[in-house]
Amino acid sequence: MKHITLFLVAACLLVGRAGAQQPFELKGEINGVKNGTIYLNYMKSWDARNRDSTAIVNGEFTFRGELAGATNASLYLSPDLKSMDDPNIATFWIEEGKMTIQLTVDDFKNYRLTGSATNDEEKELEAEKADVMNKLRSLNALYKAKKDPGETAAILEQMAPLRREARAIDFRFVKRHPGSHVSPFLLIIHFSSMSLDEAREYYALLTPRIRESAMGQEVATRIEKLLNGSPGSPAALFTKAMDINGKPFDLAKLKGEKYILLDFWASWCVPCRKGNPHLKELYQKYKDDGLAVVCISDDDGTPDKWRAAVTQDGLEEFYHVLRGLKRTANGFDRSEDISELYDIHTLPTKILIDKNGIIIGRYSSGTTALDEQLASIFEK
């Protein structure tokens, strides 16, 4: 539930100035361990995470390195960390200069860090959100314990206004702290729920120093991508994908002949699968009028499950390709990632393209807007 725990699953947490590296020093005292090894995981550069280790000697340790600016870090005892709930992991912000941290074994979450102004700002935000986050955690635990669909749906309804409240607190923080490294981090966290206008508005609030930081530049990049994937922009007509039968697929060949509905989905995405029957209904209704459906799946690592889901849901009439995200030794290769072209951060997302190759609709939840737009096109 705590947004800071995204560190180990997202490669977008470096928030320092893009440019020269500056030295940092983190000295620590740990109560409960005299000797051993401790690990520090942080972003060294935009696409590379750094894991360092150092010896604990008489309950003390020191890390030294260089940063391009403030970044989120994790400090932990086990080299095979399995969960962010581990009592011996602490997450916090480090930055250039000298810092000290005090920890207790099995209670790393209650660390005491000095020397990081960015971490102090994060703590301020956490305090403001404490009440709503505690309520969300309680409801989330209840949600996980329930099996009845009616009960879980009711719990989700209770969580929705709390999530909106937490989001509003984050955006108020950005307005109050346009010069904080935490602010562009929050914009990235919420980017999938932001409109183009909202993203531009909050990006404009950031100070020049923060806009020039690595995270600030990432916000700018995402705004540009969102613009490219928003109504009024030319669609990226990808040409290097392979379809579900192993044959080349060229989206450009549909331009001029069809209205194209791109459906970004995955076999593991429950809302996507639940929406497939309605997608089939729309296609049957408008296919003779010139509607084509191209399903782009986030199943690059599990192609067998992708193929099985297509068969199980009866989607054989549609075009099917994988998004094209490739895992590498150091992260991911996004050079042929279709989702990147359209700035897709949440599933399902649907994008409607007209016969001239111009995006005329983007839909991330519900079907009403899409239904109405298709009706306005084909039922004149």
N, C-alpha and C positions, 0 to 999 in steps of 0.2 A: 504494500500500500504506500510505502514511503518512496517518493519519487527519486530520492537520491540513490536507492538501491539498484537503479538501472545501470549503474556503472559497469558491472561485469557482463551485461548482456547487450550493451549499446556502445558503439564506437564513436560516439559524438559528445564526449564530455570535456574535451580540452577547451578551455575558455580564456586562454592567455592571449597576449599580443602575438600576432603572426609576425615572426621575425627572430631577432637574436635571442638565444637562450641565456638565461640568467641562473646563477647558482642558488641552490637552496640547501638548508641543513635542518634535519628533523632529529632532535634528541629526545629519547624516551626513557621513562622509568616504568617498570612493570612489577606489580606486586603479585607474588605467587609463583614466579619462575625466576630462579637464580641464573641458570645457564641454559642455552639452547639456541634456536634459530627463529627469527621473525621475518615476515614477508611484507613488502610494500608493492602494491599494484597501482599504477597511474598511467596516464596518457603522456607518452614522450613526444609524440607528434600527432597530427590529425588522424592518420591512419594506422598508427602503431602504438600498441600498449606495451608498457615496460613493467616487468616484474623483477624486483630487486630483493635481495635477502641480506641479512647481516646477523652477526652473532649477538646473543644476549650474554653479557658478562656481568655477574654480580647484580643482576636485575636491571641493567642499563644497556642501551643500544643507541646507535647513531646511523642515520641514513644521510648521504650526500649525493647530489646530482645537479642536473640543470633542467630548467623549465622554460617554455616560451611564455609562461604566465600562469595564472591560477588554474588549477585543475582539480577534479575530484579524485580522491585516492581511497584505497582500502588497505588496512593494516590487519594482518591475521597470523595465527600461529601454525595452522595446518597447511602443508604444501598441496594437499588434495582437497581444497575447500569445496564442499558440496552445496552449501546453502547460505544465503545471506542472513538466515536466522541463526546461524552458528553464534554461540555466545562469545566466541573469541575472534570476532571480526568487528572492526570499527570503520565507518565510512565518514570522510570529512574532506574539507578543501585544503590543499596545500598551495603555497605560492612562493615566489622568490623571497630570499632572506632566511632568517633563523627562526625556528619554531621549536616548541617543547610540547611533549604529550605525556600524560600520566594515565596508566591503565591498570586494571585489576583482572587477573585471570577469571574467566567465566562471567565477566561483566564488562567486556570491551565497549558495549554500547554507551556506557556512562563515562566515557573518556573525558579528560580535561585537556584542551588544546589551547595554547597561547601563541601569538605571533602571526595568526592568519585572520586578517580583517574580513576576507571573503567568508570564512567559516563562521565568524561572528554574525555576519548578515544572514547566513543560512539558518543559524540558530534563532535569530529574531523571527524569521518566517515560520520556522517550526513551532515556536511558542504561540504565534498568532493562529496557527492552524490546529493546535493540539486538540481542542474540543471536538471539532468536526472530524478529525482523523481518528480519534478514539471511537467515535460513534461508527465510523465506516469500518474500522477493524472489527468491532463487535458484530456488526451486521454481516460482514464478510465471513466471519467464523460461523455464524448461524447459517448463512447461505451454503457453505461447504458441508454442513452437517445434515441439511435437509435433502430429501430425495424426491418428494412430491413436486411435480412441475408447477402446480398452483401455488404452493408455498414458496418455492424459489422465485417465481415471478413476482409475488407480493413483496418479497425482500428486495428484489431489484428495484421495484418502484420506490421503496423507502430510501434506497441508496442514491437514486438519481438526483434529488434536490441537494443532498449532502455533497455529491461530486461537483455539482454546479457551484455550491458555496465555496468549496476548496479551490476550484478554478478561479472564481472571482477574487479570492484572497491573493492568489498568485499574481493575477494581473494588477491588482492594487499595489502589490510589492514592486512590480516593474515600473509603475508610474511614479512611485516614491523613490525608487533607486535606479534611475536610468544609467548611473555610472557604476553599478555593481556587476561583477562577472556572473552573479547568479541570474540576473535578468535575462540574458540571451539563452541561458540554459533552460529557463522556464518556458520561453517562447518555443524552443525546440520540443520540449515535453508536450506542449499543447498544440503543436502545429497542425496535427491531423484534424483538429476540430475548429481551426481558424479559417475564416474566409480570406480571400485575397486582400480585400480592403482592410480587414482587421489586422492581418499580418503586416501590411504596409504601415498602418497607424502606429503599432507598437514598436516596429523597427525604427521609425522616425523619432521616437522618444529617446532612444539610446544615445548616449554621449558619443562624440566622434571616436574617443579612445576605445570604447566598447564595440562600436560598429567595425573598427579596424582589427579587433581581436579575432582569433581563429573562430570562436563560436559566433561572433557577430558576422563574420564573413559567411559562415555556414547558414545563418538566418537569411542573409541576402541571397545566397545561392538557392535556398529553398523557395524564397519568394519568386525568384526568376523561374524556377521549375514549375511552381504552382501557376504562374502566369502562362507558361507554355502548355499546361494541362487544363486551363480554364476556358470557359466559353469566349469565343471571339478570336482565339489563337489558332494557327494552323496545327493540325494534328501531326505528331511525329509518325511518319509512315514507315515503320520498321520493316526491314527486308531480309534479315539474317536468321529469323526464327525457323525452327523445324516443327512441323505439326505432329499430332499424336501418332501418326502413321510413319513418322520418320522422313517425311517429304518436306522440301523447302516451302516456307510460307512467306508471301510478300503482301503485306497489307495494302501497298500502293496499287495493286491490281484491282482492288475493289473500289478505288476512288473513281468517281464519275458514274458508277453504275448503281451503287447502293448507299443507303444510309447505314452506317456502321455503329453497332452498339458494342463497345468494349466492356467486358465483364471481368473485373479483377477479383479472383476468388481463390479458394484452396480446399482441398479435400477435408482438412481438419477444421475448417471455419464453419461452425454450426449455423450462424445466421445466413451464410452463403448457401449452404445446402438447403435450409428451410425456404429460401427464396427461389430455388430452382424451378419448382412447379409453376410459379407465376411467370418466370422468365420464359418458360416453354409456352405458356398461354399467349404472351405478347408476341412471340415469334410466329406462332400459328395464325394469329390474327393479322399480322402485317407482312409476312414473308412474301406474299404475292405482290405486295405494293412496293417491295424493294428494300426490306430490312434484312441486314445480315448481322449475326451475332458471333463475336470473336471472344472466346473465353481464354483468359490469361491466368494461369495457375501459379500459385506460390508453392509448388511442390517439386522444385528442382532436386531436392535431396531425397524425395520419396516418389519417384515416377510410377511405381507399381500402384501405390495408393491413389495417385491421380487418375490413372487409367481405370481403376476399379470404381472410383467415384463417378466418372463419366458414364460408365455402364450402369451402375446402380441407380443413378438419377435420370437415366434415359436422355442424355444430352448429345447423342451421336449426330444429330442434325447440325450442330454448331461447329464452327472452326475452333480448334484447340491447340494452344501452344503453352510452353512454360515461360516464365518471366525472363529466364536467362541469367539468374544470379549464380555465380560460381564461387565456391569456397576455395581459398588458397591457404598456404601454410601460415600466412600472416594476417588473415582476415577474409576479405571478399573481393572478387573481381566484378565490378559493376559495369564494365565497358559495353556489355550487350544486354543490360538489364532494362526490360521494357517498363517496369514499374518506376524506375528512375526517370524515364523520359516524360512520364505523366505525373510525377510527384505523388505516388501512391503510398500512403502511410497507414491506411486502415482498410480492412476488408469487411464486407464487400464494398467496392466502389465501381460505379458504372459511368462511362463517358460516351456521349452520343456525338457522332461526327456526320456532317451532311455530305452531299455528293461532291461538293467542291473541296472536301478535305478540311473543313473548318469545324472546330469543336463548338457545338451548340448547347451542350448540357453536361453537367457533372452532378452525380448523385451519390451520397455516401450513406444514406439511411432512408428507409421507407421507400415506397414505390409511387406515391401519389403524384409527385412532380414529374417523374418519368412517364407515367401513364398519361398524364395530361398533355405533355409535350408530344408524345407519339400520336395521340388523338388529334392534336392540332395540325400535325404534318399530314397524316394519312386519311383523315376523315373530313376533309374540306368539301 
